[in-house]
Each structure stands twice: as structure tokens, then as C-alpha cells.
Amino acid sequence: MKKIEFHYTTLLFLFISILSGLFKEMSILFTILLFHELGHIIMSIILKYNIVKIRIYPYGGIIEYNELLNRPINYDILIALSGVFMQSIYYFIVYILYLNHIIREITFITFCNYHYSILFFNLLPIYPLDGSKILNLSINKILPFKLSHILSIIISIIIFILLLVFNYNNLNYIFISLLLLEKIIKEIKDHKYIFNKFLLERYINNFKFKKIKFIKDYKFNKMYKDHRHIFKIECEYIPEKKVLKSRFKIDL
């Protein structure tokens, strides 16, 4: 059974909105967020990803998976983009209702403000937002897995700092930025674990990637997603599983 959690800050936002008389605005905001996450959930189910938990934050949701890092890049990109796709469908539904005078103009304007804010905010390349996932996966198509993750973290930090500088007087952004900062720090701390998981999956599982990369010596940091690797060690060509076996024996 999938577990849905509301982060305490989300509940705090809802409580404040009731006290301040902004419950209608918050209701519109969270329906947009829920439709956005619904897109990720539907695509995850279609691609048979194992969802463990869905946690709702004020800026959106985070879905936790019990899944392989070595799933196809294009599958992961589809999941990352599906939230934007579902949110856009919701926008057109509301727009049609507005054109047919079922929704008042003031409500539609409020909806549009939240819709575009969430849409563009989620596409920012900052962990754990969709934009960062899309960027990281795109870089993975041309650069090794480890380097792609490092670059994604660096870009995430740079964009985070720039936005904080230009929004230092925006209390809402400062509050949300603290939540984002927590996720960025966690991603930095988990870097080594993520890379080792990427390698261990390849040692344990028999992936049948069509693309091949040749690597000199024991340079595991040169390994790519969606590729199998042949290591050239001295004058011998060795498949990656055999080389990884030696690595994990040493680690153990």
C-alpha cells in the first residue's frame, strides 16, 4: 500500500491560510499540486516503478521509489515531465470551464497565477525539483553518471544562491528555500552512496544495454547510464561485471 504524507510545513501553510482567510487560494494551490503529482504517479504506474511513499510539501510533492538507478534514462525523463503534462491538462480543463462561465474571472486569475508559478518553479534546476531531475538525466546522455550528478548538484547550488539573492525580501521564498536547502544538502551527503548503488546494481543485475563504452584501467567514474562497458586493463579487454566483482570484493 502506498503511503501519502503531508510534511508538517504543508499542514502549517493550511492552518495559516484558514486563520488568514486565504483558504480558497490555498485550496486552488493544492489542487494544482495534487494534479501535478498525479501525473508522476500515473506515469510511474505505467512504467511499473515501485512507489514507496508520496510526501506533499508546500512547493510540491516528492515521490520516493524502491527502484533501480539503472532504469532507462528516457523512462525517468517521462516520469519527470509527466507532472508538467498533467498540470497543463488541468489548466486547459479550468480554462474551458472559465470560457463557459462556470468559473468566475477572479477565481481563474488566481488559478493562473498559481499555475504558472508552480509550473516554472518546478522546472528550476534545483534539487529536488523536476527541473533538476530533467537536467541531470539530460546530462547523463552525454556524460558519465558520477560527473552528471556532481554537475547537477553544482548547478543546483548556483541557481539556488541566485534566486535567494534576488528574492531576499520575499518571506515565502525564503521559507521554501530552507526546505530546498535541506534537500540539496542531503543530495550532497548521499553522492557517494548513490554512485556506489549505481555500480552495485550493475554487479548484481544482468542489464542488457545495447550501447557500449570502452574504459581504460579501473576508472569506474567513467561509467555511463544506459551503456555496458568494456574495461581495457593493460592489454586485456574485460567486461564490466568481472571488473566490478573485483571492486566489491575489495570493498568488502
KAUR-V711281 format. One record per residue. N is the residue number from 1. PHI is phi in radians with two decimals (NA if undefined). OMEGA is omega in radians with two decimals (none if undefined). Layout:
n->N phi->PHI omega->OMEGA
n->N phi->PHI omega->OMEGA
This chain:
n->1 phi->NA omega->-3.13
n->2 phi->-1.34 omega->-3.10
n->3 phi->-1.86 omega->3.11
n->4 phi->-1.92 omega->3.14
n->5 phi->-2.15 omega->3.00
n->6 phi->-1.80 omega->3.11
n->7 phi->-1.03 omega->-3.07
n->8 phi->-1.01 omega->3.12
n->9 phi->-1.19 omega->3.08
n->10 phi->-1.17 omega->3.10
n->11 phi->-1.11 omega->3.10
n->12 phi->-1.13 omega->3.10
n->13 phi->-1.03 omega->-3.13
n->14 phi->-1.13 omega->-3.14
n->15 phi->-1.12 omega->3.13
n->16 phi->-1.13 omega->-3.13
n->17 phi->-1.13 omega->3.11
n->18 phi->-1.19 omega->-3.13
n->19 phi->-1.16 omega->-3.07
n->20 phi->-1.59 omega->3.14
n->21 phi->1.34 omega->-3.13
n->22 phi->-1.91 omega->-3.08
n->23 phi->-1.09 omega->3.13
n->24 phi->-1.09 omega->3.13
n->25 phi->-1.11 omega->3.13
n->26 phi->-1.18 omega->3.10
n->27 phi->-1.12 omega->3.10
n->28 phi->-1.11 omega->-3.13
n->29 phi->-1.02 omega->-3.05
n->30 phi->-1.33 omega->3.02
n->31 phi->-1.17 omega->3.08
n->32 phi->-1.13 omega->3.14
n->33 phi->-1.07 omega->-3.12
n->34 phi->-1.17 omega->3.09
n->35 phi->-1.14 omega->3.11
n->36 phi->-1.03 omega->-3.13
n->37 phi->-1.20 omega->3.10
n->38 phi->-1.05 omega->3.09
n->39 phi->-1.06 omega->3.11
n->40 phi->-1.08 omega->-3.09
n->41 phi->-1.14 omega->-3.12
n->42 phi->-1.06 omega->-3.13
n->43 phi->-1.16 omega->3.10
n->44 phi->-1.10 omega->3.12
n->45 phi->-1.18 omega->3.13
n->46 phi->-1.05 omega->-3.10
n->47 phi->-1.54 omega->3.06
n->48 phi->1.09 omega->3.02
n->49 phi->-1.52 omega->-3.08
n->50 phi->-1.57 omega->3.13
n->51 phi->-1.46 omega->3.13
n->52 phi->-1.71 omega->-3.04
n->53 phi->-2.65 omega->3.05
n->54 phi->-2.12 omega->-3.11
n->55 phi->-2.00 omega->-3.09
n->56 phi->-1.72 omega->3.07
n->57 phi->-1.90 omega->3.11
n->58 phi->-1.07 omega->-3.12
n->59 phi->-1.66 omega->-3.12
n->60 phi->2.59 omega->-3.11
n->61 phi->-1.97 omega->3.03
n->62 phi->-2.17 omega->3.13
n->63 phi->-1.75 omega->3.10
n->64 phi->-1.71 omega->-3.10
n->65 phi->-2.02 omega->2.87
n->66 phi->-1.84 omega->-2.93
n->67 phi->-2.50 omega->-3.14
n->68 phi->-1.33 omega->3.03
n->69 phi->-1.26 omega->-3.07
n->70 phi->-1.63 omega->2.96
n->71 phi->-1.15 omega->-3.10
n->72 phi->-0.94 omega->3.14
n->73 phi->-0.99 omega->-3.10
n->74 phi->-1.10 omega->3.07
n->75 phi->-1.12 omega->-3.13
n->76 phi->-1.11 omega->3.12
n->77 phi->-1.15 omega->3.11
n->78 phi->-1.04 omega->3.12
n->79 phi->-1.16 omega->-3.14
n->80 phi->-1.12 omega->-3.10
n->81 phi->-1.46 omega->-3.02
n->82 phi->-1.15 omega->3.10
n->83 phi->-1.16 omega->3.09
n->84 phi->-1.08 omega->-3.13
n->85 phi->-1.09 omega->-3.13
n->86 phi->-1.17 omega->3.11
n->87 phi->-1.11 omega->3.12
n->88 phi->-1.17 omega->3.08
n->89 phi->-1.09 omega->3.12
n->90 phi->-1.06 omega->3.11
n->91 phi->-1.04 omega->-3.12
n->92 phi->-1.17 omega->3.07
n->93 phi->-1.12 omega->3.13
n->94 phi->-1.12 omega->3.14
n->95 phi->-1.10 omega->3.10
n->96 phi->-1.12 omega->3.09
n->97 phi->-1.10 omega->3.11
n->98 phi->-1.17 omega->3.13
n->99 phi->-1.09 omega->3.13
n->100 phi->-1.64 omega->3.05
n->101 phi->1.07 omega->3.07
n->102 phi->-1.51 omega->3.10
n->103 phi->-2.00 omega->-3.12
n->104 phi->-1.22 omega->-3.09
n->105 phi->-1.08 omega->-3.11
n->106 phi->-1.09 omega->3.10
n->107 phi->-1.18 omega->-3.14
n->108 phi->-1.16 omega->3.11
n->109 phi->-1.10 omega->3.10
n->110 phi->-1.07 omega->3.11
n->111 phi->-1.03 omega->-3.12
n->112 phi->-1.08 omega->3.14
n->113 phi->-1.05 omega->3.13
n->114 phi->-1.22 omega->-3.11
n->115 phi->-1.03 omega->-3.10
n->116 phi->-1.22 omega->3.11
n->117 phi->-1.10 omega->-3.13
n->118 phi->-1.17 omega->-3.11
n->119 phi->-1.05 omega->-3.09
n->120 phi->-1.29 omega->3.12
n->121 phi->-1.12 omega->-3.13
n->122 phi->-1.18 omega->3.13
n->123 phi->-1.56 omega->3.06
n->124 phi->-1.19 omega->-3.12
n->125 phi->-1.38 omega->3.12
n->126 phi->-2.17 omega->3.07
n->127 phi->-1.09 omega->0.06
n->128 phi->-1.79 omega->-3.04
n->129 phi->-1.22 omega->-3.10
n->130 phi->-1.01 omega->-3.12
n->131 phi->-1.03 omega->3.12
n->132 phi->-1.21 omega->3.11
n->133 phi->-1.14 omega->3.13
n->134 phi->-1.11 omega->3.12
n->135 phi->-1.08 omega->-3.12
n->136 phi->-1.05 omega->-3.13
n->137 phi->-1.18 omega->3.11
n->138 phi->-1.16 omega->3.11
n->139 phi->-1.13 omega->3.13
n->140 phi->-1.05 omega->3.13
n->141 phi->-1.25 omega->-3.07
n->142 phi->-2.13 omega->-3.11
n->143 phi->-2.24 omega->3.12
n->144 phi->-1.04 omega->-3.07
n->145 phi->-1.00 omega->-3.07
n->146 phi->-1.12 omega->-3.14
n->147 phi->-1.13 omega->3.12
n->148 phi->-1.06 omega->-3.14
n->149 phi->-1.18 omega->3.12
n->150 phi->-1.10 omega->3.13
n->151 phi->-1.09 omega->3.13
n->152 phi->-1.10 omega->3.11
n->153 phi->-1.17 omega->3.14
n->154 phi->-1.08 omega->3.12
n->155 phi->-1.08 omega->3.12
n->156 phi->-1.04 omega->3.13
n->157 phi->-1.14 omega->-3.12
n->158 phi->-1.08 omega->-3.14
n->159 phi->-1.12 omega->3.11
n->160 phi->-1.04 omega->-3.14
n->161 phi->-1.11 omega->-3.14
n->162 phi->-1.06 omega->3.14
n->163 phi->-1.16 omega->3.13
n->164 phi->-1.16 omega->3.12
n->165 phi->-1.11 omega->-3.08
n->166 phi->-1.44 omega->-3.13
n->167 phi->-2.23 omega->-3.07
n->168 phi->-1.10 omega->-3.13
n->169 phi->-1.72 omega->3.13
n->170 phi->-1.74 omega->-3.06
n->171 phi->-1.11 omega->3.13
n->172 phi->-1.09 omega->-3.13
n->173 phi->-1.16 omega->3.13
n->174 phi->-1.05 omega->3.13
n->175 phi->-1.10 omega->-3.13
n->176 phi->-1.18 omega->-3.13
n->177 phi->-1.10 omega->3.10
n->178 phi->-1.13 omega->3.09
n->179 phi->-1.18 omega->3.12
n->180 phi->-1.15 omega->-3.14
n->181 phi->-1.05 omega->3.10
n->182 phi->-1.05 omega->-3.13
n->183 phi->-1.25 omega->3.11
n->184 phi->-1.12 omega->3.13
n->185 phi->-1.07 omega->3.11
n->186 phi->-1.11 omega->3.13
n->187 phi->-1.12 omega->3.10
n->188 phi->-1.13 omega->-3.14
n->189 phi->-1.12 omega->-3.08
n->190 phi->-1.52 omega->-3.04
n->191 phi->-0.96 omega->-3.11
n->192 phi->-1.11 omega->3.12
n->193 phi->-1.07 omega->-3.12
n->194 phi->-1.08 omega->-3.13
n->195 phi->-1.16 omega->3.11
n->196 phi->-1.14 omega->3.08
n->197 phi->-1.13 omega->3.10
n->198 phi->-1.01 omega->-3.14
n->199 phi->-1.26 omega->-3.09
n->200 phi->-1.11 omega->3.09
n->201 phi->-1.00 omega->-3.12
n->202 phi->-1.25 omega->3.10
n->203 phi->-1.29 omega->-3.06
n->204 phi->-1.43 omega->-3.01
n->205 phi->-1.74 omega->3.09
n->206 phi->-1.83 omega->3.11
n->207 phi->-1.32 omega->-3.12
n->208 phi->-2.02 omega->3.12
n->209 phi->-1.36 omega->-3.11
n->210 phi->-1.45 omega->-3.10
n->211 phi->-1.42 omega->-3.10
n->212 phi->-2.17 omega->3.02
n->213 phi->-2.15 omega->3.08
n->214 phi->-1.76 omega->-3.07
n->215 phi->-2.24 omega->3.10
n->216 phi->-1.52 omega->3.08
n->217 phi->1.05 omega->-3.07
n->218 phi->-1.75 omega->-3.09
n->219 phi->-1.61 omega->-3.11
n->220 phi->-1.16 omega->3.14
n->221 phi->-1.24 omega->3.10
n->222 phi->-1.67 omega->-3.09
n->223 phi->-1.40 omega->-3.07
n->224 phi->-1.91 omega->2.90
n->225 phi->-1.26 omega->3.06
n->226 phi->1.07 omega->3.09
n->227 phi->-2.33 omega->2.86
n->228 phi->-1.82 omega->-2.96
n->229 phi->-2.18 omega->3.01
n->230 phi->-2.05 omega->-3.12
n->231 phi->-1.66 omega->3.04
n->232 phi->-1.74 omega->-3.12
n->233 phi->-2.03 omega->-2.96
n->234 phi->1.04 omega->-3.14
n->235 phi->-1.96 omega->-3.06
n->236 phi->-1.97 omega->3.08
n->237 phi->-1.79 omega->-3.01
n->238 phi->-2.18 omega->3.10
n->239 phi->-1.16 omega->-3.00
n->240 phi->-1.05 omega->-3.10
n->241 phi->-1.08 omega->3.13
n->242 phi->-1.20 omega->3.12
n->243 phi->-1.19 omega->3.12
n->244 phi->-1.13 omega->3.09
n->245 phi->-1.03 omega->3.12
n->246 phi->-1.15 omega->3.13
n->247 phi->-1.11 omega->-3.05
n->248 phi->-1.30 omega->3.01
n->249 phi->-1.16 omega->3.12
n->250 phi->-1.16 omega->-3.12
n->251 phi->-1.09 omega->-3.14
n->252 phi->-1.27 omega->none
